[in-house]
Amino acid sequence: MNYAIVGFGNIGQALAKAFARNGIEVSVATTRDPESFAADAAAIGPTIIPKKLAEAIKADIIFLAVRFEAHPNVAKALPTWQGKTIIDVTNAYGVPPEELGGQPSSKFIAQAFSGAKLVKGFNHLVAPVLDQDPAVHGGRRVVFLASDDDAAATRIGELAENLGFAPIKLGGVSEGGLLVQARGDSWGHLIFKDLVKFD
């Protein structure tokens, strides 16, 4: 399994730090040239590899950590996303529900990434919290996962555990996924909730 993070703002860098803490290699990319953020990647650690978008999206599992409105630019980089799993880390706050056809924002994104399995996750924490080591007072910081593909959610749950988090599956995107989505001027009930799980 290989991994990529598309988007290298505050959230993308927070995710990269989780990979670096655990010595797991991950490609990072934006629509910009990799040289423009190579120094930031190097500062995080040697397992963070800056790449061109076309190279990074060859990964099996891709974190989509761009602004919601930028996702079509990423989606058109491949004619089909068959065989890939997209982790939707975006938030559609400020996007009117009618622009999404009344659907959850992740369903809307899934249409752009035809053929991919989509898991909504890692989006409910603000960047400064996601940035921290998820080991907290003997527990692990919770990340919520929602997907219409249970096998994909399980696979991403295993990755979340390898990154030190405690994954909690919420079910399908149209059910539990609504708890961690933003659209229009509303936030799902679990967004911004910083929870710690003790085994």
Secondary structure, 3 states (H helix, E strand, C coil): CCEEEECCCHHHHHHHHHHHHCCCCEEEECCCCHHHCHHHHHHHCCCEEECCHHHHCCCCEEEECCCHHHHHHHHCCCCCCCCCEEEECCCEECCCHHHHCCCCHHHHHHHHCCCCEEEEECCCCCHHHHCCCCEECCEEEEEEEEECCHHHHHHHHHHHHHCCCEEEECCCCCCHHHHHCEEECEECCCCCCCCEECC
